[in-house]
Amino acid sequence: QVQLVESGGGLVQAGGSLRLSCAASGSISSIVVMGWYRQAPGKQRELVATVASGGTLTYADSVKGRFTISGDNVKSTAYLQMTTLKPEDTAVYYCYARGVVPPAYWGQGTQVTVSS
């Protein structure tokens, strides 16, 4: 079992920045990918960014150049630095982790609201 706890969401004006953190605990040695998904009202949950244990980074096209994902193996924490935020980035952001085999794990979600 892996537990994920997010922090760092909030309200920010368009053009501003936020940094999300996701702290993993439990069977963290099994994790090979950590990342972030988001879900806006009335929309499906979508990938934002992931980082793999080998260092491979993946980003949604909508956030490339604005968001940066990173991981701290010592602290078992993943970060999402979000810059140049837009109102369309408003969503609940969920931390995600998985091992080589299912299941995947999810955090409780943190709200990010970008005002215009």
Buried (B, 14 or more C-beta within 10 A) or exposed (E): EBBBBBBBBEEBEEEBEBBBBBBBEBEBEBBEBBBBBBBBEEEEBEBBBBBBEEEEEEBBEBBEEBBBBEBEEEEBBBBBBBBEBBEEBBBBBBBBBBBEEEEEBBBEBBEBBBEE
